[in-house]
Amino acid sequence: MKEKILKLMRRQSLTRKVILEFFPNEKQTNQVIDELISEGEIVSYNHKLYLPDQLNLVKGKIVAIKDRYSFASIEGKEEDGYIDNHNLNGAFIDDIVYLKPEYSKSYETYEVISIIKRNKKRIIGEVIKTKNGFHLLTKDITDKKFDFIVNKSEVSLFDGYIVSAYVVRQTETKAFVDVLNIIGHKNDPGVDIKRIILSHDADIEFPFEVRSQLKTIPSELKEEDYLSREDFRKHLIVTIDGEDARDFDDAVEVERTINGYLVGVHIADVAHYVTYDSPLDQEALSRGTSIYVTDRVVPMLPVELSNGICSLNPNVDRLVTSCIFEVDNFGNVINSRITKGVICSHGRLTYTYVNKLLKHELNKDEHISEDIDQMLFTLNEVARKIRKRRNRLGALDLDSIELKFICDSNGKPVEVIKRKQDEGEKLIEDLMIVANEVVSRTIENLNLPFAYRIHEQPKSKKIETFIRLSNHLGYHCNFSPLDVTSKDLSDHLSKIDDKNKREILSMVLLRCLAKARYFEENRKHFGLASDSYCHFTSPIRRYPDLLVHRLIDRYIFNKDTSVTNEFKNEVALICENSSIKERRALSIEREVDDLESAKYMEDKIGNVYFGMISGMNANGMFVELENGINGFVDFEDIDDDFYVFDEQYLQAKGRRNGNKYKLGDQVKVLVSKVDIETYSISFVLINDAKSLKMESIKNRRKRKNNGRY
C-alpha cells in the first residue's frame, strides 16, 4: 500500500481525504499514511500531503537553539542553516526535520515544515506555578515562547523544582507533559550540573539489568584467566595519571636495546569482562564515552568495573592487551607486536610526581624508588624522540585551554586553574599515540572492517581564511588551500617569530580544522600527520577503544576473519554513534565550564582584569582573561566610537577614529554583568586614561534599555 500511495502522489499533492477514496480500509490507510509521514516519505503541509521534492524541502537536524534564532545542519551543505524561532513550529533540539528554504530576505533562512523524528528522550525543566497550574521553564530545547504544560501528577510539585518529564501530546505551540521524577530544587548544590547532563539525554544512573550483571563479574582474577597470556608481572610497569584519577586503563614500561628502546604499552582488557551485546555492553554503547565535569564523572562503565577489576591498580594482577614496540634513536618504530598479557603495576604515579622528577625538583624523601625514577627518565627520553619525529612529519601542536574549578561544599567555585601539558602529560600522550598507530596499521594490513579515528583535510574555504589573515599580519603563506598538508601549516607557524601573532594564527587555525571523528574506513589523521590512526588506549572510558579491543580479539587471537554486510554495517553504525556521543560529551563539558565560569565571576562584578581578544562576531568580541575565563564585550558598550566587525580580517574598526581591535590584542576589562541563567559574562573595555565606574555602566545600560523598549 505504501508504494501505491507514493505512486499516486508522484503525480500531484493530495489531501488525506482524496487518498482514502482509493483504498477500501480507511483505518489501515490512515495508519500507512501516518507511517509514511513519520518515515519522512511524505509531508503534511497546509492541510495537504506532499512528497518532499514537491515543496523543494531539505532534510536537516536542529543542532542549536538560541533566544531568537536556531541552526540546523543540512544534508549536503557545509554551513548550518539559520531559522527564526517563530519558524521552528514545535521542533526541538536534535529533531530530524524537513526544512523549506526562504529567500525573501537578504540572506537564506529556513522554516521547519515537518518533524521526521523526535530525538529528545526527556524534557528537563524548572517547575513554575501559575494560576492555571504548573508549567515547565526549559533551556535551549525549543522556542522560548513554546509552552510546556504539566499534567496533573501524584507527585507534589513546588516552584523551583527541577524535574524530568516526557511529552504526552503536542501542538506547534505547546506540549502536555507527565513528570517522571524530581531531580531537586534549583538552589540545591549540584542540581544545576545534573540538569545540564540530563538535558543532553545523558543517563547518570545505571539500569537494573546492568546492576544485575555486575554481580556476576569477579573482583579478582581466576586461575583460568592466566592461561594463554604473556606474563609481564615481574616487569617494572607503572601507571601515570592525574592526581584525581580513579580508573587506570594504561600502564607503561621501557628498557634500552641495541637499536634504541623497547616500549610496552599495556591497556586494560575491558573486552574480557564487557561481553558483546550484554546489558553492560548495550549501556556502554548508549553512553559512548565517560563525561568529565567539575564535581563528578558520568562513567561509561560502572565504578565497580572502571575502578575495580578493569582498572590497572597497583600491586594487583590485571588482564591487559599489550602493544610492544621497538623505537630507534630517531623515534621510528622498527618492529611491533600485539599480545594478551597479565601485569602487576609497580606504582600508581601522578603527573605531578613525574614532572617534578624530570625537572629535578623532588625532595629526597619524595622519591619512590631509584629503579622507577631511572625508568621515567628513559621513558621521557624515548617520548621526546617520538615527538621530535612526529613534529618533523608535520603534526600540529594546537592545544586548547582546559579549566579546572575547585569548589566549596556548596558547589561554589572558589578557584579556577588553567590545566597545562607538562613533560609527564606529553610523555604519556606520545606513547599512547604510537600504540594507537601500531594497532591501526596492524588491522589495516588485514584489510578488515575497523574503527579508525580520522581527521580529514580542512576545507579549502577555511584555509583561505587562515591564509588571508596570515598575509594581512605580514606572514605570507607558500601553500595552496586546495592541497595543504599539516606539515605546510606546522612549518608556517614555526617561522612566526612574534609570539602574539603566532598565538592568533594558532587560534584561527584550530577553528579552521575539521572535527576528528570515528569512521569505518581509513582517511588518515591530518592533525597528527598520521597515515593510520585509531583509539585503543582508553577502553574504560571510550566505546570505540572497547570495539577496537574486540576486533583485535576477533581477528588476531581468535583468527576469525569472516565478514558479512551486517557486520560491516554494525561497525559503521558504532563509529557514527561514538562520534555523536563524543560531541554530546564535549557539549556537556563546555556548558558546565560556562556555568562554573559564571558562578566564579558572579561576586566579581566591578573587578578589573587583563585579557586577550580571543574571538569576534558582528555584535562584539570575546575576551579571555589570564585565568582562562571568557567574557563578551558588546560593541555598543565601547564609548569612543561605533565599531564595525570586519569578517575578512577578524578585526573591529571604529568608523570615526579608525581605532582597531584585533584577535590577540591585550586589553583591560571590567566585569559589568554576570547571568547565571544564561551562563554569560559581560565585560566593558577600560583604559588608564579613563577608568570606568560601575555607576556609569549601570546608567549607560539604563539609558540604552529605555531607548529600546
N, C-alpha and C positions, 0 to 999 in steps of 0.2 A: 504493500500500500504506500509506503514511503516514496518509492520510486515513481509510482503513478501520480502522487500529489506533486512531486517535484517536476514531473513532465508537464503537468497541467500549468504549473506556474512559470515554466520557461517561456511560455507564450506571452503572459502578461500577469500583473499583480491581481490578486483576487481577495475577496472578503472570505471570512471563515464560513459564512452562510452559503456562499456560492459553492465552495469546495464540498460542503456537506451534501449538496444535492447530487453529487456524482457517486456517492457511496451509500449503501443501504443501512449500515450500522453506525448510527450517529455517535454513540458513546465511544466506540472503538476509533472512529475517525478523529474525534476531538482529542483522544489520547495520543494518537500518532502525530497530529499537528503540534500538540504541546511538546512531544519528544523532539520533533524537528526544530522547534524554537529553542529548546534547551541545548540541543546539539549544535546550534548556530547555523543550521542549514537554511532556515528561513527566518524572517524578521517581521515582527508585528509593529506597524508604524501608521499612525493616523487612521486607526480602525481598519487597515488593510494588511494583507500579508504579502511580503516581497522576498525575492531572492536577494542576497546581499549585493550582487553586482548591479541589480536594477536601480539601487539607490547610490551606487558608487561608494559603498561602505568599505572601511578598512578595519581589520581586527587589531585590537590593542589590549594592553594591560594597564590599569591605573597604578602608577608607581609612586606618586606623591600628591598629597592634598594639603594646600595652604589655606589661609583665611579667605582669600578671594579667588584663587585660581588653583588649578591642578595640572598634573602632567601624566601622559600615558606613553608607554613605549609602544611603538607601532611596527608591526611586522614589515620587514623590508626597508625600514628607514633608520638612518643613523641617529638622527636627533629625535628627542621626545616631542610629542605633540602637546600644545597648550590648550587647556579647557577652562573657560569661565565657569565658576562653580554653579551658576544657575543652569548650566547645561550638563551637569552631572546626571541629572534625572534619576536620583536614587542610587547611583553606583557607589560602591565602597572601595577603599584601598584594596589592591590586589585582585579586584574583579577582572575577569576577561570580558571584554565588551566589543560591540561594533560601534564605530565612530563615523560620523558624517562630516567631511571637511566643509568649512565655511570660508569663503573668500571675499566677503563683503568689506572686511577691514583691510588696513594696510599690511597686515600680517595674517598668516593662516592660523585659524583656530578650529576646534573640533567640538561636536556635540555628541553625547552618548545617545545612541538610538536604541540599543538593545543590550541587555546583560546576558552574556552567553553562559558564564559560570561564576557562581559565588564562591570565593576562596576564603572568606572571612569566617572562621570557625566560631568565634565568640565575640561579643561586644563587651569591652571593658569601659566602665563609665562611673561618674560620680552621681550619687542619688541627690536629686533636687526636689523638694516638696513644693507643690503649688496648690492653689485652691481646687484644681481639677484632678489632683492626685500626684503620683510620683513620675518623674521624668529622669532620663539619664543625660548628663553632660559629658560628651565624649571629646577626644582629641584626635584630629587628623584622620578620622575614619571616613567622613564624607562632608558635604557642605554643612557648615555650622548652623544653618537655618533648618536643617533636617531635624525632625522631632522623633526622639526615641521615647515612647510611652510605655511605662512599666505596667504590666498586667497585675491584677490582684494576686498577692502572694501570701503563703502561710508564714513566710519569714518576716520578722519585724524589721522594717526599714526606717532609717533616720537620715536627715540631711548630713551630707559629708561622707556617707559610706561609699567606699569603692567596691563595686560588685562586678561579677562576671555574669553575662546574660546571653541569651540566644534569641534570634528573630523568629517569631511565630507567623506574623503576617506583615506585609509591607506594601506601601504605595510609593509613588515617586517623591513624596514629601514627608512621609512619616512611617514609622515601624512600631509594631507592638511586640514587646519582649518579655520573656519569662526570666526571672532571676535564677541563676544556677547556684551561686554561692556568694557569700560576703568575703571580700579579701581583707578588709579592715577599714579603719577610719583614715581619711586622707592625711591627718596630722600624726598618725602613729609612725614611729621610726621604721624605716624600711619599706613602708607601703608604697611610697612613690616609685621606688625602683621596681618593686614587684609588679606594679601597674604597667610600667613600660615593658617589662618582659612578657607579661601575659597579653598585652595589646598587640604584640607581634606574633601571636599564636604560638609562642614557645611554651612548652609544658615545663612545669617546675617539679611536680611530684611524679613518681613512677607508678604505673598502674599495678593492679593486684597480680596480674599474670607474671609480670617481671619480678615482683617481690617473691612470688611462689618459686620461680625458677632459681632465684638466688640461694634458696635453701638447699638446692641440690649440688651447688658448686662448693668444692672443698676449700678450706682455708690454708691448706698446706699441700705440698707435692706428695703424690702417691708413688709407690715403688715402680709401677709400670710407666710413669711419666718420664723416667730417666732413659728408657730403652731407645736405642737408635738415635741418641743425641750425643753431640760432642760435649765433652766435659771441660768447661772453662773455669771451674770453681777455684782452682789454685792460681789462676791468672790474677794479676794486680789490676782489678777493674773497679771503676768508681762512677758515681753519678755526679753531675754538676748542674745545679738548678738554682732558681731564685730562693730567697730566704723563706718566702711564704708558700712554696710549692709543697704539695702533699702527694701528688701522683708522679712517679718517676718511670717514664717509659723508654728512656735511653741511657745507656751506660757505655763508657769508652775505655780503651786501653791502647798502649803503643809500646813498641820495642824497636830498637835500631837493627838494621840489617846491612848486609854488604852493599846493597843497592840504594839504601835510604832508610825507610821506615815501614814497619808492618803495623797497620792500624786495625783495631777491632771496634766496630760499632754494633752494640748488642741492643736489640729492640724487644720490648715485652711481647710475648707470644699471645696476644689477646685472642686471636682466632681460635686458639686451643680451647678457650672457655666460652666464647660467644659463638655458638654454633649457628650455621646457616639457617635462616628463617625461623629461629626460635623466638620466643617473646622478647628476649634481650636484644636479639639482632634486629627485629622489627622496630623496637623502640629506638635503638641506636640509629637506624636508618632514618626514622622520622625526625630525630633531633639533628642529625647530620654532623654536629660539632658541639663541643663544650662552649659555653658562653661565660666570659670573664668580665664582671663588673665590680664596682667599688667594694661592696661589702659581702660579696658571695660569688660562688661559681655555680652555674647551672650545668651539671656534668652530662656528657653524652652517655656515660655508664654510671650505675650506682656506685657510691663510695666504697661499698663492700668489695667491689672489684677494682675500681680505679685507685683506691688507697690500700687495697689488700693484696689478694693473690696475683693480680696483674701488675702491681707496682714493684719496681726493682729496688725494694727497700734493702738497707744494709744488713749484712750478716744472716741472711736467709736465702735458701735456694730458690731460684726463679727460672721459669722456662723462657727462652728467647729465640728469636730468629736473628741470626748474626750475619753481618756483612763484613767480610775480612778483605782488606785490600792493601797492596804494597804501593808506596809512593816513592818516587825517586827524588833526587835533590833539587829538581826543577818543578816539583809539585805535580808531576804527571802520575796517573795511576797506571802501573805497568802490569799488574795482574790482580785478579779478584775472585772471590767465590762467595756463595751464599750457603749457609748451613743452619741446621736446627741445633740449639745448644741449651746448656744449663749453666747459669752463673751464680756466684755468690758475691754481691757487691762488697768491696772492702772499705767503702766510705761514702757517706752522703755529704758531698761537698757543696758549698754555695758559691755563687759568683763573687760575693764579697771576699770570701777567703782566697779564691783563685786570683782575683785582681790584686789583692794586697800582696800575695806571694810573688806574683810576676813583677810587681813594682818594688819588691824587696822592702815592704812596709810592715811585715808581720813581726810581732814581738816573739822572743824566744819561746815563751810558754804557749803561744798560739799555734805552733807547728803541730800537725797531726802525726806525720811520720816522714822520715827522710826519703824513703822509697817513693811514697806518694808525691812528695814535693818534686823529686827529680823527674818522675814521670810527667808531671804537669808542665815542667819546663820543656820536656821533649815534645809533648802534645802541642804546646804553643809554637814550638819550632816548626813542626810539620804543618800546622794550620796556617802559619804565615806564608809558607812556600806554596801551599794550595791556593791561598788568597791572592798571592802575587801572580800565579799562573792565570787565575780567573780574571784578574784585572787586565792582564796582557791580552786576553781574548776579547775584552771589552765589556765585562759585566758592569752594570750601573750601580753606583752606591748612592741611593737617594732615600735615606732613612727619613721617615716621618716622625713627628713628635708623639710620644706616648706619655700620658699623665697618670700619676698615682695619687689618689686622695686619701689622706689619713683622717678618719672620722672619730668623733667622740661617741659616748654611749647612746646619745640621742640621734645618731646618724648625721650630725652636722660636720661638714668638712672643716678641719682646723688647720690643715697644712696641705699644700699641693707640691708634688715633686715631679720634675721632668726626668723621665727614665732615659738613660743613655746607654749605648752599647760600649762596653769596655772590652779589654782583651779576652776576659773569660767568656763573655757572651759571644764574641766573634769566633773564638776557638771552637765552641760547640757548633755554631752555625756553619762554619767551614767544613767540619767533619760530617755534619748531617747532610749538607748539600752533596758532598761526594758520594755518600751512601745512597742517597736518592737517585743520583745519576747512574751509579753502578747497577742498581736494581732495575731501573728503567731500561737501560741498554741491554741488560741480560734478557728481559722479557721481550723487548722489541726484536731482538735477534731470532726469537722463536716464531715471530710473525703471528701472534695470537692476540685475541681481544684483551685490552688492558685499560687501566685508568691513568692517563697521563695528566700531569699538571702543565698546562700550556699557557704561554704568554705571547700573544701574536704581535706581529709588527704593527706599530701605531699607524693610524690613518694618515694619509699624506696631508689632508687638510689641517690636522692637528700640528703636524711637524712644520707646516708652513707658518703657523702662528709663532712657534718657537723660533724659527729662522728669522722671521720679521723682527721680533723683539730683540734677538741677539744682535742682528745687524744694526738695529737702532741704538743699542748700547755700545756699539763700536767693536763688536766681535763677529767678524764675517764668517759665515758657515760655508765650508767647502764640500758639501754633500747635497744630494738631491732628496727631496721629501718622498719621492716615489720608491727609492730603494735604500733608504737609510739603514744602517746597521747600528747595533748597540755600541760597537767599537767607535764608529763615527762620532756618536754622541758623547761617549766616555772621553775620547781623546779631545774633543772640543771643550768640554768642561774643564779638563785638566790644564788647558792652556790659558784659562782665565785667571789672571793674577790678582784681580780685585776681588777680595773675599765677599764683599757685599753683593757685587754683581753676580758672582758665581752662585751665591745663595738664591738670588732672584731667579736666575735661569734654571737652577735645580728645581725650585718650587714650581715653575711653569712647566718644566719637562715632566715632572711627576704627574701633573694633571693632563698632560697630552698622551700619556701612555695608555694602552688598553688595559683592561682588568684581567688579571690572571684567573683561570678557571680550569675545571676538570673536563676532560674530553676523551672519547674512546679512541681517537687517532692522534698520532704524534704530530704536533705542529710547532715543536720546539719552544724554548723559553727565551724570549727576547731579552728580558731584563738581566737574566743570569748568563747570557751568551752561551746557553747550553743547548746542544743538539737533541738531547733526550733527557726528560726530567719527570719525576713522579713524587708523590708524597708517601713515604714508607715509614718515617721515623716517629710518628705520634699516633699509634693506633688506639690509645686510651681516650684521646680527645677529638680525633677526626675520623669520620667514617671512611673516606677514600683510602686512608692508610690501612684500615682494617680490611677493606676489599683487596688491596694490593697484597697483603699477607695471605689472604685466602687464595688469590690467584697464584702466588708463589707456591703454596702448598699443593695446589691442583696440578700445575704444570711441571714443577721441578721435582717435588718429593713424592707425589702420587702418580706421576707420569701420565696424567690424564690430559691429553691434548685434543680431545673431541670438542667440536664447536658446532652449535646449532644456531639458527637465526634467532631463536628465542633467547639463547644465552647471550648472543651479541647485543640484542635489544635490551636485555636486563642490565648489562654493563653500561650501555649508553644512558639508560634512564637513571641509574645510580649516579653517574657522573653529573647529569643535569640537576638531579635533586641535591647533590652535595654542593654544587655551585650556588644554587638558590639558598640553601640553608647557611652557607658561609656568608652570603650577602646579608641575610637576616641577622646573623650574629653580629656582624660589623655595624649594622644599623642600630641594634640594641645598645652595643657598647658605646657608640658615638652619642646616642641620645642620652644615655646615663652620664657620660662625660659632660655633656652640655648642661644637664640638670645639676650635677655636682659643682660645675664651674659657677653657675648662677647662685647656688646656695652659699658657696665660698665667698662670693663677691657681694652678697646681699647686705652685709653690715659694713661695706667699704665704700658706700656712696660718698662722693666728695674727695676721696683719696686720689692722689696724682701718681701716675706711673709712666715709665718709659716703655716704648714698644716699637714694633716694626710693622709696616703695612704689608699684610700677607695676602690680601685679595681685594678685588673691586667688582662692583656692578654699577648699574645705571643709577642707583639710589645712594650709594656711599661706598665706604671702604672698611675692610676688616683689619683690625689691629691686633697683633699677637704680643702679649706682654712678655716680659722676661721670664715669668714663671710658667709660660706656655698657654695661659688662658687667653681666649679670643673674645673680642667685643666688636661692636659696629659703630662707626661714625657716619651719621647721616649728613649728606652734603648740605642739607638745609640748616644744619646746626653749625656750619662754618661761617662766621660773621663777615669775613673780609671781602667776600666775592661770591658770585654764583658759579659753581663748579660743574663742568660737564665731563662725563666719562668718555674717554677715547678708547674704544674697544680694541682698535688695531694695535695700539702700543701699551695697553693696560695701564693707563695713567689718567689723572683728572687734571683739568686745566681751568683756571679762573678766566672768565670772559673779559674782565676789565684789566686786572693787573697781570695776567699771564702767568701767575704762580702755578707750579705743577706739583702734584703728589704722585709718586711712582711706587710700584712694588719694591719692597726692600728699604724704603725710606724710614729713617729713625724719627719717631715723633713722640711728643709728650701729650698724654691724655689725662682727662679727669673722668672718673666714673660718675655718670649722671643718672642712670636708671638701671634697675635690675628687676626682671619679671620672672618669678619662679614658675608661673603657669606656662609660659611660652619658652622657658629656658634661655631667655635673651639677656644680653648685657649691652648697655648703650654707653658710649664714650663721647666726649667732646674734645676737640683739639685745643690745646693751650700753648702759649709760648711765654718766654721770660719777660717779654716787653709788656704783655697784657695778660695777667693771670685772671682767670675767671672765678667768680664766686658762685656758690650753689644758688643763692637767691636770684642772681641774674639769669641763671639757667632756667630756674622754675618760672620766672616772669616771661622769658622768651618763649618757653613752651606754652605757657598760658595764653599769650597773645596769638601764637600760631594756631592753637586749638580753637580759640574764639573766632578766628577768621575762617576756619574750616566748616564749622557747624552752625 
